[in-house]
Amino acid sequence: MGQNKSVDFATGLFIFLGLAAMFFLLTQTTNIEAYGDEGYTVTARFSNIGNLKERAPVSLSGVTIGRVKKIEVDPERLDAVVTFTIDSRYSAIPADSSVSILTAGLLGEKYLGIEPGGDIENLKDGDEVLFTQSAVVLENLISKYLFDTASGGEE
């Protein structure tokens, strides 16, 4: 009977330590600070956003500087309007910068990448980025390649 209690205690302790380790890893790998609303809000229009999701990272030179806040469809122009927040520390982004929807890795999640322009004016709260590049959808590339190969490459 005594040995059974010690095995139960050891099992419980092992599970508790495993959960504590998972919680620790979760808090170390999640950038909770970047989910805040501090900063300025900018919008961009895309014809195809792929599977871009809210809270996706916004990066400049590979550094996360903001998050996607909202994704909507404009009922008049029938394009996607992506609203994102940029941390107030990064207020010197030129107004003629371009925004692209990029993929982390070959099949990874989508994120917004900002390519700085050369304008003297900087992006401000409420501005709209005019130069955008929509997501590259892997399925479209594959089907284009397959149909091009099937037709013999002649157009």
N, C-alpha and C positions, 0 to 999 in steps of 0.2 A: 504494500500500500504506500509506503514512504517513497519507494523508487518511482512509482507512478506520478506522485506529486512533483518530484524533482524534474521529471521529463516534461510534464505539463508546464512547469515554471520556465524551463529552458526554452521550450517551444514558443511560449508567449513572449519571452524576452527577445528571442530571435526575430519574431514578427514585428515587435515594437521597434527594435533597432533598425530593421529593414525599412519600415515606414518612416522613421525619423531620418534615415539617410536619403530616401526619396524626396522628402519634404525639403531637406537641405539642398539637394541638387536642383530642385524646382526653383527655389528662391535664388540660387546662384546663376542659373541660366536664363531666367526671365528678366527682361529689362522693364521692371515696373515703372521706373521713372519716366520712360518714354511714352507712357500712356496718358500722361497729363494733358491738359488743354492749354498750358502756358505757351505763348507764342503767337504767331499770326497765321491766318487762314488764307489759303490760295486755292483756286479752282483750275481745272484743266479739262478739255473735252477730248474724247477718244471715240473712234468708230467701232473699236472692239477692245474690250478690257480683258479678254480671256477669262481666267478665274481669279482675277484680283479681288481681294476681300477687304472689308473694313479692318482697320488696325494693322494693315500691311505696312512694312517699313518704307520710309522715304529716305533715299540715300544720296549723298553728294560725295564723289570720289571714294566710294566704298564705306563711308561713315554714315550711320543712321542719324538723321537730323530731324526726323519727324515721323508722323503716322498718318495713314489714310483715315479720314474721319467719317466720310459719307460717300455713297455711290448712288446716283440717281440716273434716270433716263429723262432727257428733255423731250416732252411730248410734241414740240413744234419742229425741232431740228432732227429728232430721232437719233441722237447720239448720247453716249454716256458722259455724265458730268461727275468728275471725281473731285471731291473737296478734301484737302489735306492740310494738316497743321505742321508748321515748321517752327522749331524751337527758337525763341527770341534771341538766343546767342548767335544765330546765323542770319543776321539781318542784312548782310552785304551781298546777297545773291542778285546778280544783274536781272533787270526786268525782261531782257530778251533771251533768257535761258530757255532751254528746251527740256521737256519731261518725256521720258520713255517708260513703257511698261516692260520690265525685264524679268528674267527667270533666274532664280538661284539654282545653279546646276542644270543638268539636262532636263530633268522632270520635276524640279523643285517648285517652291511656291513663288508667286509673282510679287514684285515690289516695284515702286516707282524710283527711277533714277534720274537725277537732275544733272544736266550738262550745262555748265555756266556759259553765259553769253559774254558780250563785251560792252554792254550798255552802261552809261554813266548812272542812270536811274536804277534803283534797287526795287525788288518786289516789296509790296506793302500789303497790309491786311486788306482782304477783299479783292485783290488783283486776280486776273485770269491769265494763265500762261497760254500764249498763242501758238507756240511751236511744240507739237506733240507727235509722238510716234506710238501707234497702237501696238498691242501685244502680238507677238508672232505665235500663231496657233499651230502646234506640231501636227495636228490632224490635217490641216489645210496643206501644209508642206508635203506630207506623205502622199495625200491624194493627188496633188499636183504632179509629183514625181511619178506616181504610178500611172496616171492617165497620159502623161507625156511619154513615158516609156512604152505604153501600150499602143500609142498612135505612131510610134516609130520616130518620135522626136520632130516630126514635121508639123509646121503650123501654117 
